[in-house]
Amino acid sequence: MRRVLLIELNKALRNKWFVIALLAAVCICMASATIQMGWDTQSWGVIDSEFTGLSTLGSYGKWILARWDIAAEIFFLILPLLAIIPYSTSLRTELISGVYGQMVTRSGRGRYLFTKGFAAFSAGFLVAAIPLLVNFVVLSMLCPAYVPEALDNLYFGITPNTLFSGLFFGNPLAFVIVNTLLDGVLCGSWALLVLAFSAIIDNRVVLLAGSFLLTLGARYLNAVVFAAFGVQGFCFNLSELLIAVSNGEPRVLGPLLCVLFLMLGLGVLVLRAWRDGDVL
């Protein structure tokens, strides 16, 4: 098992598509940090103004998950696509090339699918987590580590109803760690789910494009459903579940966990069904 796992992780993390997806995500996060620092040059001149909060100029307050800018919007919109590019079509690729049959005869179908699912999850996790950490580290090198103040929540967009807002205003480093891990797990679970369906969907381009369009459709549906009834709802689409600052419906822990376990559970069930099937 260990040898097969190392082989799959090596294939997942040392291929060009992982590098491309990771570099794209890091570049967008760096653009967000640049935008935030550009706003800083204007804010420092009015630091004594009653309308400017000191804690908004710190690294925690300018982190991509705490403040909105156009680069952050683009990042979270395409992150579900970047997470599945590195390795979520690898099962279909190896079915077509014949590598699947070779691996199954040597390691067993169950071990092979488990290690491939773990590798896809790891690739998706890292594509989400590393850029978030890079963004925070860069900002921490350039900005003071001011602890966010609740009075400045108008600038952050983080209210008492925001998930983990207590950490943001009380222990911001824990807020960074928790949200980075959460986004990583969400993207890793999504990558695992798409990998599972690659066993069913023949066309890899359709698989990638269809998966991304599914996240956009869920985002649109999320905005329309509650608006149609004129009620305050909750977020159930992956794109906005990755965002700490609510752009629409707020993140709520219950629905978030439901979406997470649905992706994980459905991905595992599809792979188990494939494992117990007759296809070699």
C-alpha positions in Angstrom: 0.0 0.0 0.0 2.8 2.5 0.9 4.6 2.0 -2.3 1.5 2.4 -4.4 0.6 5.5 -2.5 4.0 7.0 -3.1 3.7 6.3 -6.8 0.3 8.0 -7.0 1.4 11.0 -5.0 4.5 11.3 -7.2 2.3 11.3 -10.3 -0.1 13.8 -8.8 2.3 16.3 -7.4 5.1 16.1 -10.0 3.2 16.6 -13.2 3.0 19.8 -15.2 -0.7 20.3 -14.7 -0.3 20.5 -10.9 2.5 23.0 -11.4 0.4 25.1 -13.8 -2.7 25.1 -11.6 -0.7 25.9 -8.5 1.2 28.7 -10.2 -2.0 30.2 -11.6 -3.6 30.2 -8.1 -0.4 31.7 -6.5 -0.2 34.4 -9.1 -3.8 35.5 -8.5 -3.3 35.5 -4.8 -0.2 37.6 -5.3 -2.3 40.0 -7.4 -4.7 40.3 -4.5 -1.9 41.2 -2.2 -0.6 43.8 -4.6 -4.1 45.4 -4.9 -4.4 45.5 -1.1 -1.0 47.1 -0.7 -1.9 49.6 -3.4 -4.9 50.6 -1.3 -2.6 50.9 1.6 -0.6 53.7 0.0 -3.8 55.7 0.0 -5.0 54.7 3.5 -1.8 55.5 5.4 -2.2 59.2 4.4 -5.5 59.4 6.2 -4.7 57.1 9.2 -5.8 59.7 11.7 -9.2 60.0 10.0 -12.1 58.8 12.1 -13.3 56.8 9.0 -10.1 54.7 8.8 -9.6 51.8 11.1 -6.0 51.0 12.0 -6.6 47.2 12.1 -7.7 47.3 8.4 -4.0 48.0 7.5 -2.7 44.8 9.0 -1.8 41.5 7.4 -4.9 39.8 9.0 -7.2 42.4 7.8 -5.8 42.4 4.2 -5.7 38.6 3.9 -7.6 37.4 0.8 -10.2 35.6 2.9 -11.0 38.7 4.9 -11.1 41.5 2.3 -12.7 41.7 -1.1 -11.0 42.7 -4.3 -11.3 41.7 -8.0 -8.4 39.3 -7.8 -10.0 37.5 -4.8 -13.3 37.3 -6.7 -11.5 35.7 -9.7 -9.5 33.3 -7.4 -12.5 31.8 -5.6 -14.6 31.7 -8.8 -12.0 29.5 -10.7 -10.5 27.7 -7.7 -12.9 24.7 -8.1 -11.5 24.3 -11.7 -7.9 24.7 -10.7 -8.3 22.1 -8.0 -9.5 19.4 -10.4 -7.0 20.1 -13.3 -3.9 18.4 -11.8 -5.2 14.8 -11.2 -9.0 14.4 -11.3 -9.0 13.1 -14.8 -6.1 10.7 -14.2 -8.4 7.6 -13.7 -9.9 8.2 -17.2 -6.5 8.8 -18.7 -5.2 5.5 -17.3 -8.2 3.6 -18.4 -7.7 4.8 -21.9 -3.9 4.2 -21.9 -4.1 0.8 -20.3 -2.1 1.7 -17.2 -5.2 1.0 -15.1 -5.1 -2.7 -15.9 -1.4 -2.9 -15.2 -1.8 -1.2 -11.8 -4.8 -3.3 -10.8 -3.1 -6.6 -11.5 -0.1 -5.6 -9.4 -1.7 -3.8 -6.4 -5.4 -4.8 -6.4 -8.3 -2.7 -7.5 -9.2 -1.5 -4.0 -5.7 -0.3 -3.1 -5.3 1.4 -6.5 -8.5 3.3 -6.3 -7.8 4.3 -2.6 -4.4 5.7 -3.4 -5.5 7.4 -6.5 -8.4 9.1 -4.6 -6.0 10.1 -1.9 -3.6 11.6 -4.4 -6.4 13.6 -6.2 -7.6 14.8 -2.8 -4.0 15.9 -1.9 -3.5 17.8 -5.2 -6.8 19.6 -4.7 -6.0 20.4 -1.1 -2.6 21.9 -2.0 -3.8 23.9 -4.9 -6.2 25.7 -2.5 -4.1 25.9 0.7 -0.7 26.9 -0.6 -1.8 30.1 -2.4 -3.8 31.2 0.6 -0.8 30.8 2.8 1.5 32.5 0.2 -0.9 35.5 0.2 -0.9 35.7 4.0 2.9 35.4 4.3 3.5 38.1 1.7 1.2 40.5 3.4 2.8 39.6 6.8 6.2 40.6 5.4 4.8 44.0 4.3 2.2 44.9 6.9 2.0 45.0 10.7 0.2 42.1 12.3 -2.6 44.2 13.8 -5.3 42.2 15.5 -8.6 43.0 13.8 -11.0 45.2 15.8 -14.7 44.5 15.8 -15.4 48.2 15.3 -13.7 47.9 11.9 -16.0 45.1 10.6 -17.5 47.5 8.0 -14.2 47.3 6.2 -13.7 43.6 6.6 -17.2 42.5 5.8 -17.0 40.0 8.7 -19.9 40.3 11.0 -20.8 38.4 14.2 -22.9 36.1 12.0 -19.8 35.2 9.8 -18.5 31.7 10.4 -15.5 31.8 12.7 -15.8 35.5 13.2 -14.9 35.0 16.9 -11.5 33.7 15.9 -11.0 36.6 13.5 -11.4 39.2 16.2 -10.0 37.1 19.0 -7.3 34.9 17.6 -6.7 35.8 13.9 -3.9 33.4 13.4 -6.2 30.5 14.3 -8.7 32.1 11.8 -6.1 31.9 9.1 -5.2 28.2 9.9 -8.8 27.0 10.2 -10.0 28.6 7.0 -7.0 27.5 5.0 -7.6 23.9 6.2 -11.3 24.2 5.5 -10.8 25.5 1.9 -8.2 22.8 1.3 -10.5 20.0 2.5 -13.4 21.4 0.4 -11.3 21.5 -2.7 -9.7 18.1 -2.0 -13.2 16.6 -1.6 -14.3 18.2 -4.8 -11.2 16.8 -6.7 -12.0 13.3 -5.3 -15.6 13.6 -6.4 -14.6 14.6 -10.0 -12.0 11.8 -10.1 -14.8 9.3 -9.2 -17.0 10.5 -12.0 -14.1 10.3 -14.4 -14.6 6.5 -14.3 -18.1 7.1 -15.8 -17.6 10.1 -18.1 -15.4 9.2 -21.1 -14.5 12.7 -22.4 -12.0 14.5 -20.1 -12.7 17.9 -21.5 -16.4 17.5 -20.9 -15.6 16.3 -17.4 -13.6 19.4 -16.5 -15.8 21.9 -18.3 -19.0 20.3 -17.0 -17.7 20.2 -13.4 -16.8 23.9 -13.6 -20.2 24.8 -15.1 -21.8 22.8 -12.3 -20.2 25.0 -9.7 -21.3 28.1 -11.6 -24.8 26.7 -11.9 -25.0 26.0 -8.2 -23.8 29.5 -7.5 -26.5 31.0 -9.7 -29.2 28.7 -8.2 -28.1 29.6 -4.7 -28.6 33.3 -5.5 -32.0 32.7 -7.2 -33.7 30.3 -4.8 -33.8 32.4 -1.7 -34.3 35.6 -3.6 -37.4 34.1 -5.2 -38.9 33.5 -1.8 -37.6 36.8 -0.4 -35.9 35.2 2.6 -32.4 35.2 4.1 -30.9 31.8 3.3 -27.5 30.1 3.4 -24.7 29.2 1.1 -24.7 25.8 -0.5 -22.5 26.3 -3.5 -18.8 25.4 -3.5 -17.5 28.7 -5.0 -18.9 30.8 -2.1 -18.4 28.2 0.6 -14.7 28.9 0.0 -15.1 32.6 0.9 -15.1 33.8 4.5 -16.6 37.2 3.6 -20.1 36.7 2.4 -20.9 38.1 -1.1 -24.4 36.7 -1.0 -25.9 34.1 1.3 -23.8 33.6 4.5 -21.7 30.4 5.2 -23.5 28.3 7.9 -21.7 25.4 9.5 -24.5 22.9 9.0 -25.0 23.3 5.3 -21.2 23.6 4.8 -20.7 20.2 6.5 -23.5 18.7 4.5 -21.9 19.8 1.2 -18.5 18.6 2.3 -19.8 15.1 3.4 -22.0 14.9 0.3 -18.9 15.4 -1.9 -16.8 13.0 0.1 -19.5 10.4 0.5 -20.6 10.4 -3.2 -17.0 10.2 -4.4 -16.3 7.2 -2.2 -19.5 5.5 -3.1 -18.9 5.9 -6.9 -15.3 4.5 -6.5 -16.6 1.6 -4.4 -19.2 0.8 -7.0 -16.5 0.9 -9.7 -14.2 -1.3 -7.6 -16.9 -3.9 -7.2 -17.9 -3.8 -10.9 -16.8 -6.0 -13.7 -14.8 -3.5 -15.7 -11.0 -4.0 -15.8 
